[in-house]
Amino acid sequence: MAKDHDLFFVCSLIELISRTQKRKCSEVVQELGAECLRRVYRYADVLHCEPIAKIADELIEEAQILPGEYDNISRCRFLIPTYWDIGEVYARLIQDVCGEKDKIETLMEVYASWLSDDIQNFNSDLYFQPRDYLRECWREQRIL
């Protein structure tokens, strides 16, 4: 499957905003909304030329994403994956389950799913699993 660098950028950006604002990724996706996510995806090739933290700050302000109390980073007992690492996990999963559907719709569906909460648990090894395994978990609607 071809790499989608723009999707990888969007997913990494979502993870960075989540960490910055201490909000679940599913909440960040919901607050950004489909229109904003489509715009970021469409212009990701240009936006990635700027520091990602700057783009995150601009989107936090634009969407008025308030700080929360979700903190999976401080609860992590092991090596904390980077937002790029987690962005790659989500981008691959979205690519693998998207099929002919719209990528942003699939992105929103994946982030709103039960699997997203499990990926965000950095004390598990789920985010280290091969992409085929995550795709099968998605299809079976359970951890295998």
Steps between C-alpha positions, in 0.01 A plus 500: 500500500636842407602736775279798563730762649218753529292259708805428717543874558133546595508206743824620659350847535193356674726315743704814572185705567371222724819505707522879509141547615478177705196384308422163346574480129134420439406831664756691294368349178142582599587861588702556184218355291493356151530832316816604685653152469431500126670837466805388698519178298464689170779746589721269705776512238528875564426495874775249573753765396412687822588368845226256597468663845413830329228335292370324812482830690314667213245217484455497878420870484282475188291210634515635857615166639509552874742316729375183662628252754574196283866416548612168359859627490559535875330163559736329257738266681713422196655682208260768382437481126539827312202668340658402168501133609131510593415701189651221293296234682175685433590588139576136417181378668291758313662403170444132571129529585402784268442309179296717264361717780595862559825524699381774734178313575708190571739705715209628707358149532835352611565771759145463640537122528576270790839426341615861534476482880708183496763655271521797739585268792877527482537241777385235256690383198215552257658795320811284437301225330532438126252681281341170392419423862334840555303462178371161615411639844300769320324244282423269792404796723714364781858447612612162371 
